[in-house]
Amino acid sequence: MFQDFKNFAMKGNVVDLAVGVIIGAAFSKIIDSLVNDVIMPVIGAITGGLDFSNYYVPLSAAIQGHPAYADAKKAGAVLGYGSFITAVINFLIIAFVLFLAIKQIERLKKPEAAAPEAPAAPPRSEVLLEEIRDALVKK
């Protein structure tokens, strides 16, 4: 049983998948920082202070006024669609970067040159007919 598990765990695909998940998690943190610390502040500056992180709909009567999203969450239930918009932007950036990376990898892969095919051997009947022809020519 242990040997079967060891064989499964050490297959190339499982190890590659584990490495991919770990790198993906680290890459996700980089993209989160890019969106939250670079892109969203620029969007906010262009749109006159628009901050998606504070967009929400209060679902509780305990939330009075329009406090910051973090304070509203502490006071009661809120529907934080601004956080969702930020997550969608994160996803789109990750998907676009992965698309570009895969496209580059595909471009770097050289198509395998087709091996020249050896001429196919003629059918047995043709070989016999050629032998008969050659025999008749010799006579």
C-alpha positions in Angstrom: 0.0 0.0 0.0 2.8 2.4 0.9 4.7 1.5 -2.2 1.6 2.3 -4.4 1.2 5.7 -2.7 4.9 6.4 -3.1 4.7 5.6 -6.8 1.6 7.8 -7.2 3.1 10.7 -5.3 6.4 10.6 -7.2 4.9 10.6 -10.7 6.0 13.5 -12.7 2.5 15.0 -13.2 1.8 15.1 -9.4 5.1 16.8 -8.6 4.6 19.2 -11.5 1.1 20.0 -10.3 2.3 20.7 -6.7 5.0 23.0 -8.0 2.4 24.8 -10.2 0.1 25.3 -7.3 2.8 26.7 -5.1 4.0 29.1 -7.8 0.4 30.0 -8.5 -0.2 31.0 -4.9 2.9 33.2 -4.9 2.0 34.7 -8.2 -1.5 35.4 -6.9 0.0 37.5 -4.0 2.0 39.5 -6.6 -1.1 40.2 -8.6 -3.1 41.1 -5.5 -0.4 43.7 -4.6 -0.3 44.9 -8.2 -4.0 45.5 -8.3 -4.4 46.9 -4.8 -1.3 49.0 -4.6 -0.7 50.1 -8.2 -3.8 49.7 -10.5 -6.6 50.6 -8.1 -4.9 53.8 -6.8 -4.3 54.9 -10.4 -8.0 54.2 -11.3 -9.0 56.1 -8.1 -6.8 59.1 -9.1 -8.2 59.1 -12.7 -11.8 58.9 -11.5 -11.5 61.4 -8.8 -11.0 59.3 -5.7 -13.0 56.2 -6.7 -12.1 53.4 -4.3 -13.7 50.0 -5.0 -12.8 48.6 -1.6 -15.4 50.8 0.1 -18.3 49.9 -2.3 -20.9 47.9 -0.4 -24.6 47.5 0.2 -25.6 47.3 3.9 -27.8 44.4 4.7 -28.3 45.2 8.3 -30.2 48.0 10.0 -27.4 48.4 12.5 -25.2 50.1 9.8 -26.0 53.8 10.0 -24.6 56.3 7.6 -21.9 55.1 5.2 -18.9 54.0 7.3 -15.8 52.4 5.7 -16.3 48.8 4.5 -14.2 47.3 7.3 -16.3 49.2 9.9 -19.5 48.3 8.2 -18.6 44.6 8.3 -18.0 44.8 12.0 -21.4 46.5 12.5 -23.4 43.9 10.6 -23.9 42.1 7.3 -22.8 43.9 4.1 -22.7 42.9 0.5 -19.2 44.0 -0.5 -19.4 44.3 -4.3 -16.3 46.5 -4.4 -14.2 43.7 -3.1 -15.7 41.5 -5.8 -14.8 44.0 -8.5 -11.2 44.0 -7.2 -11.2 40.2 -7.3 -12.5 40.2 -10.9 -9.7 42.6 -11.9 -7.2 40.3 -10.2 -8.5 37.3 -12.1 -8.5 39.1 -15.4 -4.9 40.2 -14.9 -3.8 36.7 -13.9 -5.7 35.1 -16.9 -4.1 37.6 -19.3 -0.6 37.1 -18.0 -1.1 33.3 -18.2 -2.4 33.7 -21.7 0.7 35.6 -22.7 3.0 33.1 -21.0 1.4 30.1 -22.7 1.4 31.9 -26.1 5.2 32.6 -25.7 5.9 29.0 -24.7 4.0 27.7 -27.7 5.9 30.1 -30.0 9.2 28.9 -28.5 8.3 25.2 -29.2 9.7 24.3 -32.5 7.5 22.2 -34.6 9.1 18.8 -35.1 10.3 18.3 -38.6 8.5 15.5 -40.3 10.9 12.6 -40.9 11.4 11.9 -44.6 9.4 8.9 -45.4 11.1 6.0 -47.1 9.5 5.1 -50.3 7.0 2.4 -49.8 7.9 -1.0 -51.2 5.9 -1.8 -54.3 3.2 -4.5 -54.1 4.3 -8.1 -54.8 2.4 -8.2 -58.1 4.4 -5.2 -59.5 7.7 -6.8 -58.4 6.7 -10.0 -60.3 5.6 -8.1 -63.4 9.0 -6.2 -63.4 10.8 -9.5 -63.2 8.8 -10.9 -66.1 9.5 -7.8 -68.1 13.2 -7.9 -67.4 13.3 -11.6 -68.3 11.5 -10.9 -71.7 13.9 -8.0 -72.4 16.9 -10.3 -71.9 15.6 -12.8 -74.5 
